[in-house]
Structure formats: structure tokens, C-alpha cells
Amino acid sequence: MLRECGAVKFGSFILASGAKSDYYIDIKKASTNPKILKTIACFIAEYTKGYDIIAGMELGAVPLAVAVSLEVDKPFVIIRKEKKEHGTGKLIEGSDVSQKKVLLVEDVVTTGGSIVKAVKCLRENKAMVDRVVTVVDRLSGAKERLKEMDVELISLVDVNDILEKR
């Protein structure tokens, strides 16, 4: 589905991690398609048992968190990348995560830098985080990095699944 909707692109790209890549996975092409978004949410929903809240980091994971929230009827929160100078100035928007078991969802992980920040943010707010479900793992160290924090990374697909069937 990711290839069919044009989410997998080939060329020369700079990733959020700063690494160069000859392919890019534009999950927003998939998550803005209602059928694909619903399919992704259904797959992620299988991992939500025992969790109180679904969390997603702005921007790419927000539609995923919303779709999973609707699928399993659990609240969601949005984790900001940085505090805003206006309004409440919170990093976590939505329900209180304190003492709640939170499932973090992500669109694509590479080295895990942004997801590590999200886990730290949630834990600083007294949330219990032990699992991240991502749509795509680029297999560039995120799983190992999260394991060091006692967080399991589950991917619906990895880069080998996407690239091997070209």
C-alpha cells in the first residue's frame, strides 16, 4: 500500500536524522489517504491492549494516533517537538499522562532520535512507556537505542519489506 500510494520515493534525500538516503518514505502520502490510514490503525490497534493512552509526536504521527484512538476508543495525546511561547506552553497536549500506560506510535524511525525525546518527555511527565509501534523501521539503530531505555520497538514493516518487492 505504501508503494502503491507513492509514499516510497527514490532519489537523493536528507533525513531528519541528518543522514543521506537514496530513498524516502513519505508516510504523509499514506496517512492522508483514509483507506490506508484505517488499515494502518487496524494493524497498530492489535498492540494497544493494556494501554490507557495513545501518543503521537507532531506532525507525522498525529494522524496515526488519532486513527488508532478512534479504532480502539482510547484517548490520545500529541507530543510537541518544542514548547510554544503562547497558550499553556505544554509539550504534551491532551489528557494527563501521569501514572498512565502510554503506547507511542510513530510513522518512520531511523536512528530513533525524535522518538527517544518523546519517550523522555512522557516519562518526565510520569507516564509509563515501554513500547513504540512504528509503521516503518529504516533499520538504522532505533530498535537498539530504544532497547537501552527498556522500550520495545515494533514495526509494521521494515525497509527490507518495502525495498525487496520493487
Order of alpha helices (4+ residues) and beta strands (2+ residues): beta-beta-alpha-alpha-beta-alpha-beta-beta-beta-alpha-beta-alpha-beta-alpha
